Amino acid sequence: MGIFEFNPFIMYIALQHDLDHIQTLLSLTSEKALHYLSSLGETQTSNTTPVKIETSSLETEGKGLENTLESFYRTHGAHIVASSGPKYWGFVTGGTTPAAIAADWLSTVFDQNPQGLSGNGDLSARIEIETIGWMKELFGLPDAFNGGFVSGATMANFTCLAVGRQWGGLQKGNDIARTGLQTTIKVLSAMPHSSTLKSLSMLGIGSSNIIPVKTLPGNREAMDIEDLKACIQEYQEFPLLVVSSAGTVNTADFDDMEAIAALQKDFPFFWHIDAAFGGFAACSEKSKYLLKGWEQADSITVDCHKWMNVPYDSAIYLIHKKHSKLQMATFQNSNAPYLGDPESNFSYLNFGPENSRRLRALPAWFTLKAYGKKGYESIVENNLEHARLFAHLLEQTSPFVLAASVRLNIVCFTVKDQAEPKAFLDQVWLKLNQSGKLFLSPTVYNGQPCLRAAFVNWRTTEQDVTEGIEELKKTLQQTSEFPE
């Protein structure tokens, strides 16, 4: 007998069983999924009882898929909340359209990794490029941007700001991608999202290098353009990144894109727009004016698992093609000859931060194909009406009062005539959570405690809004501090 001994291959019994019964098992899984989807209106929006974190040891013998499904639902089923449902208005969380659900299942089945277009791999990169093209059309943006999919706004902001960092370094003769950060870069922003701060930290720029720009008077979150100009002039010795907001978290406020574009004609800076959910304002004639001028930015972030209603995790970055060399210098796999020549072969491995990633573009491709421009116009305009209706009914519900005007799809509100408004709102929020009928987010706006409702779910109806108001009224009646 030779030096090697080969034993006959025998698949593990549980794997073999599941393979032999794959159709039945996937049908069973589909039944579980359909039950969740069909009962979203009645499923709790939050856990009404504390979840005990209990861990167990990994079992030696596998139970197979059917027993595992049963075990999962027995242990965790009661704690699954309706975060994709019509009355989950916390954070800015979308649902999942039927087309997006189907595509997400298929992307798992196909198990593709979008890479290049050399013909050596799969066609998923072509799907991604087509999807990015459709999204630029949806937003009314020119074909002047390269785009790709990442896991969320944090990674999209990271990707865009990484190219901005490379631009900033080269203003001082520093190729940061090769030699490291040797240049101090300043960032100008009025209301940067926490993901921007996190990205600056990860990029080595440092979150403390943000220069705060004043906001406009009149309860606004948009930057004061005159103060932005003054900051640019004051810090001209540094490479500057300007991060503007297309939809702030608390009030969905927008910076003046046209004014920033005009400033860029007179001053050198890299302009990034965080349009995580606000980018979808472009889908409606009623709100697209808020984005006028955004096509002149250097880079843009848009989340897909928010207003696009595709499953988590999904977002896109859009980087102007004039920065393609900077983008490739930042992300190229120059020491991987088996991946091909990065100069002659387009590859997402050389244009984004992730080498390994799932086919995130497929749910977006499916939902855009299934519902088109008109479908997304409908989703956006319905949600705009939901926000206005909620605000109108809310103002008739003492003691609540709007903390800011409703500019898009977010309603930020607080209480009046309360000695301790934070304690009062904390109790309201706690009792809402205990009811499990409506989910809102707590926040702080202009130094005052608030609650906020974000409308992005395609399932939400006018009835959901009126029922949400009724749930708030019931909660008030149960709140001890509320005067009789």
Phi, psi and omega in degrees: 000143182289182183293333180257139173247129181252123176268147178301137180287128176231117179292142179303139192301320181291321176296316181297319179298314182293323177296319181292334185242029187300322182295314179298317183292321178289328175295319177297318177296319178298321178299318179297316181296316181294325177298318178298312183295321183285343182247018182301325181294337181254347181288143182299140176276350175207161179286125182275348176232146180301139179270121177277127179274104180243132179247154178225165179283149176295131181283147180287314181263128178289149183264349185083165188294314185300314178292327179291320175302313180299317180296318180298311183291329177292322183274318190240349187304320183290345184259003178282124184259164183273059180292342177258015184267174188286346180243021174263096185250018179276156181053223168224076188253119177275175173263210177222120178292156178305318180296322180292324177297312181301316182291326180293322175298315181294323180297328175290318180296315182291323176054054182261154175240106182300122179233254187246188182243028183283347182093354181277339182248203181275178184267013185295331176295323177296320177298318182294317180296319178296319181295317177299320177299317178296322181291324175296321176295318179302321183271356182070028180265150179287171179279025185271005184243137163277147180216161178199167181261139173226187191281339182175183183299328180299312180287330176292315176298319178302314182297313180295315182289335175295320176291322175299322177297317178297318176300314181298319179298318183291340175295338179245017179074022183248112175277088189299324181299331182259319189254355180090169185284108178240007185236134174279122180247133178257146182238128180252125181199151179265310183228065182293138176292156181300331179292332175292316178299318179297318180297316179297324177294314181293329183278355180082359176290321177094125181294338179285352178271013172278127174263113183290129176265139180296152175263162180293151176290171177083039174064040182254158174246000179280147183288146174282114186295326178294322178289325175300315179300318180296320179294319178300315180293323182290327186250029182297340180289344180255149166297134187243134169249126176256120179251113181250161185253132169244076184107087177288159188294318186281320189229006180055046178273155184235136171288159181281098186294320180297320181293322179292319177300322178294321179297325183294341177287337183254339184227143178276121171201158177266123187253116178246137178247123172269100181245044189312308175245334184291342178301331182285354171300337179293345183285344185239139175297337182285339186230352186296337179301335181296338184254008184303121181102352185290343179292349181266002181290162174280327180204156183218140172250133174223130175276141175261331182277012171258257189286343177283343177061048168250163184295151168301144001251126185200125173206165176235150167250144174234120182236129184302139185295342176294344179257016184303318180294321176295320180296315181289325177297328181285322192241357188291147176268076188285345182252027181233078184298336180290349179267359178096175182280115183294338181285327185254349185234111176299132177211134176297340176296336181257359183238001180211172188282340188256130171278321182246124179201156180280173180280073184293337184291337189296315176301322178293319179301312182296314186289328175291319179294321185286324189240342172063188181298319181296323179298317181283331171299318180296314180301311183296313184291325174299315180294325176298318178293323178299317180297317180293319179295315179300316180296318180298313180291327181296319182295342177268002184248090179298143007259023184284149178213143179295134177275339180203162177296150176274106185265335183212262188234009181243133177247115180251123186219160181221197180236154176241161176058039176238131182296322179231082185299324180295314180298322180295311181293324177301319181290320177301313182296319179298316181290327174298316179299321181292329179285327180069016183261341185205136180239124176237167178252138171278151178202178174233127181229125183052037176082359181248142179292142183215168165243155180218146178240126180248124183255105178222354186279132183291341182276340187298137181237172176299323179297321177300321181294312180295323177292326176297319177297318179297323179294322176297319179297317178299319181296320178299319180295333181269354184271121189298327183285346183288126184291139179285000000 
